[in-house]
């Protein structure tokens, strides 16, 4: 009854009509509740559709080769570790005699048994193992450097009246806007001249610089939020600047530092253009390496999917951990939730 | 430590002088490493490639750079392939930014309401944005595959022989589709924060004034979200002009040069074929000028937002 009266009131709205009866706007009508349910269902469908490519990748990673390339694509399949074995190992096909001999052995580990069941023997780790560890080393080292240096600069920019502060900050941000391909040519020539081409140190320094502008801007935002009065009180109490920085500012922006670090880690982990052009063998990271697997022995989609999935899972987990700070991260700290 | 001793000793004047010197030292110490790194890795290379852009040079040969004045720029501006690359980039940027804006804003309007699990769903939708573009692009090759891929099946083409072959016949549209899939959530994230900042009482007041939902949208929602929406559009436009990772993963610029964006053209010029380093540096400068023009608008806008 109540709801129909509300509808009636709404049916003749506008400046020309008299307000016949008042409407309660703080109450959830059955119609509004229906709307919310509809939104919920629609959102679930959209989220599912958006995630289909990621789910498909995870599924393909656990398929055997024929299932991965079946036409029409298979939704239901027998899980297999083929992709991961292909990803991590170099293998050789065994002759019948060698196979029988190997099967007698009892000292084999899980992966060796899995490979043996496919009539193959593991020769050693594949290149991907070293590429993944390169990715880890380079991403973590450059993140530590970028956050440390960024934190110091951010503190100075936040707390001191530095002449030309706005211009410096503008300059720092503008370096981030440069397209990778544009700066790579001179950096490539520079690295080749000083022997940094295809080295870990070269990549770590490059990613540090690449992330610095971001970490300065984001951390400055976090430090700006800490009331300056805390430090002033500490200084009055006889702390030195460095002590105040260490004992007052650092503990206050631990979450900010963590969020910044994770963003830097993701950028370095995902970076492709620099790695493609400035590394070849020794320091090659995973992003340029995974597509390169395409050529070898036809397209091994299950192997590619396994590699991609291992590569993407950390990022998915981190996205959840970071969800509060995502907005801040993607806008260089300009917008705070 | 020394400061506290000095305080005990009662020498306030000296402490003040010393603290100021310390402060300046700290400023220098804290900021210098950052600036030195940025200058060495960004400013110096830019000057170096400015020099190279006026020379004829190939990094694979032994010959040193030879000064040829504006020869590279003349050649570039008369090269129809370069114009084609800019046209591809422009079309790609226009199509993907437009679709992302519409879809992202739509998603934000949908997810703004307070219902159960809304935070979880928002985060799930945001996942594509965080992934590595090159790996995403490469995996979409399988998804677009006419025989083994699920894309055609999902949009209703059940027969592989009549279904469109996306990466061959509609390569640029395929890149746009993946880009929209990845980056609509970004627009959504920004719009959501704009929507959440609109106070409820404005809508309540509008309700009391009998404003229709349509009118509420145009007069309240849109004007409030507009600054953030514009920010998202600017940011995506800059990124679209830089498009490289996704295109390399998905099509590698092909087939032929249908999806060859400026960045991909630049990469091919230096690292594939004849290694025309001097010419590529010139092209890099042309790209740089375009990006700087757009970026300046963006940074100016960011600063304005921070002040507001």
HADDOCK unambig.tbl for C-alpha pairs under 7 A between the chains (distance, minus, plus):
assign (segid A and resid 13 and name CA) (segid B and resid 210 and name CA) 5.61 0.50 0.50
assign (segid A and resid 14 and name CA) (segid B and resid 210 and name CA) 5.86 0.50 0.50
assign (segid A and resid 14 and name CA) (segid B and resid 211 and name CA) 6.87 0.50 0.50
assign (segid A and resid 25 and name CA) (segid B and resid 204 and name CA) 6.74 0.50 0.50
assign (segid A and resid 36 and name CA) (segid B and resid 115 and name CA) 6.55 0.50 0.50
assign (segid A and resid 39 and name CA) (segid B and resid 110 and name CA) 6.37 0.50 0.50
assign (segid A and resid 40 and name CA) (segid B and resid 115 and name CA) 6.84 0.50 0.50
assign (segid A and resid 43 and name CA) (segid B and resid 121 and name CA) 6.98 0.50 0.50
assign (segid A and resid 44 and name CA) (segid B and resid 121 and name CA) 6.85 0.50 0.50
assign (segid A and resid 47 and name CA) (segid B and resid 121 and name CA) 6.33 0.50 0.50
assign (segid A and resid 47 and name CA) (segid B and resid 124 and name CA) 6.25 0.50 0.50
assign (segid A and resid 47 and name CA) (segid B and resid 125 and name CA) 5.24 0.50 0.50
assign (segid A and resid 50 and name CA) (segid B and resid 125 and name CA) 6.42 0.50 0.50
assign (segid A and resid 69 and name CA) (segid B and resid 148 and name CA) 5.62 0.50 0.50
assign (segid A and resid 70 and name CA) (segid B and resid 148 and name CA) 5.83 0.50 0.50
assign (segid A and resid 71 and name CA) (segid B and resid 147 and name CA) 5.35 0.50 0.50
assign (segid A and resid 71 and name CA) (segid B and resid 148 and name CA) 4.81 0.50 0.50
assign (segid A and resid 72 and name CA) (segid B and resid 147 and name CA) 6.43 0.50 0.50
assign (segid A and resid 72 and name CA) (segid B and resid 148 and name CA) 5.82 0.50 0.50
assign (segid A and resid 73 and name CA) (segid B and resid 148 and name CA) 5.18 0.50 0.50
assign (segid A and resid 73 and name CA) (segid B and resid 149 and name CA) 6.37 0.50 0.50
assign (segid A and resid 73 and name CA) (segid B and resid 150 and name CA) 6.43 0.50 0.50
assign (segid A and resid 149 and name CA) (segid B and resid 33 and name CA) 6.91 0.50 0.50
assign (segid A and resid 149 and name CA) (segid B and resid 34 and name CA) 6.23 0.50 0.50
assign (segid A and resid 152 and name CA) (segid B and resid 30 and name CA) 4.82 0.50 0.50
assign (segid A and resid 152 and name CA) (segid B and resid 31 and name CA) 6.78 0.50 0.50
assign (segid A and resid 153 and name CA) (segid B and resid 30 and name CA) 5.11 0.50 0.50
assign (segid A and resid 153 and name CA) (segid B and resid 31 and name CA) 4.60 0.50 0.50
assign (segid A and resid 153 and name CA) (segid B and resid 34 and name CA) 6.88 0.50 0.50
assign (segid A and resid 156 and name CA) (segid B and resid 27 and name CA) 5.59 0.50 0.50
assign (segid A and resid 156 and name CA) (segid B and resid 30 and name CA) 6.34 0.50 0.50
assign (segid A and resid 156 and name CA) (segid B and resid 31 and name CA) 6.76 0.50 0.50
assign (segid A and resid 175 and name CA) (segid B and resid 42 and name CA) 6.70 0.50 0.50
assign (segid A and resid 177 and name CA) (segid B and resid 295 and name CA) 6.78 0.50 0.50
assign (segid A and resid 179 and name CA) (segid B and resid 242 and name CA) 5.66 0.50 0.50
assign (segid A and resid 181 and name CA) (segid B and resid 263 and name CA) 6.24 0.50 0.50
assign (segid A and resid 181 and name CA) (segid B and resid 267 and name CA) 6.78 0.50 0.50
assign (segid A and resid 182 and name CA) (segid B and resid 284 and name CA) 4.97 0.50 0.50
assign (segid A and resid 183 and name CA) (segid B and resid 45 and name CA) 6.55 0.50 0.50
assign (segid A and resid 183 and name CA) (segid B and resid 46 and name CA) 6.75 0.50 0.50
assign (segid A and resid 186 and name CA) (segid B and resid 45 and name CA) 5.08 0.50 0.50
assign (segid A and resid 186 and name CA) (segid B and resid 48 and name CA) 6.31 0.50 0.50
assign (segid A and resid 186 and name CA) (segid B and resid 49 and name CA) 5.62 0.50 0.50
assign (segid A and resid 187 and name CA) (segid B and resid 45 and name CA) 6.07 0.50 0.50
assign (segid A and resid 209 and name CA) (segid B and resid 37 and name CA) 6.29 0.50 0.50
assign (segid A and resid 209 and name CA) (segid B and resid 38 and name CA) 6.09 0.50 0.50
assign (segid A and resid 209 and name CA) (segid B and resid 41 and name CA) 6.98 0.50 0.50
assign (segid A and resid 238 and name CA) (segid B and resid 3 and name CA) 6.14 0.50 0.50
assign (segid A and resid 238 and name CA) (segid B and resid 4 and name CA) 4.88 0.50 0.50
assign (segid A and resid 240 and name CA) (segid B and resid 3 and name CA) 6.75 0.50 0.50
assign (segid A and resid 270 and name CA) (segid B and resid 132 and name CA) 4.68 0.50 0.50
assign (segid A and resid 272 and name CA) (segid B and resid 134 and name CA) 6.93 0.50 0.50
assign (segid A and resid 272 and name CA) (segid B and resid 245 and name CA) 6.44 0.50 0.50
assign (segid A and resid 273 and name CA) (segid B and resid 245 and name CA) 6.58 0.50 0.50
assign (segid A and resid 287 and name CA) (segid B and resid 134 and name CA) 6.79 0.50 0.50
assign (segid A and resid 287 and name CA) (segid B and resid 135 and name CA) 6.61 0.50 0.50
assign (segid A and resid 291 and name CA) (segid B and resid 138 and name CA) 6.56 0.50 0.50
assign (segid A and resid 291 and name CA) (segid B and resid 249 and name CA) 6.99 0.50 0.50
assign (segid A and resid 308 and name CA) (segid B and resid 135 and name CA) 6.42 0.50 0.50
assign (segid A and resid 312 and name CA) (segid B and resid 131 and name CA) 6.39 0.50 0.50
assign (segid A and resid 315 and name CA) (segid B and resid 130 and name CA) 6.78 0.50 0.50
assign (segid A and resid 315 and name CA) (segid B and resid 131 and name CA) 6.64 0.50 0.50
assign (segid A and resid 316 and name CA) (segid B and resid 127 and name CA) 6.32 0.50 0.50
assign (segid A and resid 319 and name CA) (segid B and resid 127 and name CA) 6.70 0.50 0.50
assign (segid A and resid 320 and name CA) (segid B and resid 123 and name CA) 6.66 0.50 0.50
assign (segid A and resid 323 and name CA) (segid B and resid 123 and name CA) 6.49 0.50 0.50
assign (segid A and resid 327 and name CA) (segid B and resid 189 and name CA) 6.55 0.50 0.50
assign (segid A and resid 327 and name CA) (segid B and resid 190 and name CA) 6.84 0.50 0.50
assign (segid A and resid 334 and name CA) (segid B and resid 302 and name CA) 6.54 0.50 0.50
assign (segid A and resid 334 and name CA) (segid B and resid 306 and name CA) 6.12 0.50 0.50
assign (segid A and resid 337 and name CA) (segid B and resid 193 and name CA) 6.79 0.50 0.50
